[in-house]
Amino acid sequence: MATSAAGYDLTPLDDSEIARRAAGLTPEERAVLLDHGTERPFCGTLLDNKTPGVYYCRLCELPLFSSEAKFDSGTGWPSFFQPFDPEHIRYLQDRTLGMTRTEIRCPRCDSHLGHVFPDGPPPTGQRYCLNSIAMEFRASE
């Protein structure tokens, strides 16, 4: 079993477990998480969320980002300057749309989450630009 520094199991899910979890997704969730789509800007339900808590992968429930790292980027998508744990994000080169970008995916279920750009605020200078539909938010208790 692969475990992150934060103590979470990072063992990749097999195809049958991904299919089982994906059975309850809406068509819009499937389009983003499984087909690497993007929701329209300024329409996501988590864009303006300012409640303290943690954002989890909608498909496998791995914690992805803390509200403490969330900021308003003005781009229309929820943005964060660092992940919950660096091992909780997988990075891939994305050459679609005639440009090179860095796609971010969940390392456990391979769901598409969004992209990361080098134009974020200190201390990291990174802007993790996420699809609201790819995440589930849980408020701190």
Buried (B, 14 or more C-beta within 10 A) or exposed (E): EEEBEBEBEBEBBEEEBBEEBBEEBEEEBBBBBBEBBBBEEEEBEBBEBEEEBBBBBBBBBBBBBBBEBBEEBEBBBBBBBBBBBEBBBBEEEBEEEEEEBBBBBBBBBBBBBBBBBEEBEEEBEBBBBBBBBBBBBEEEE
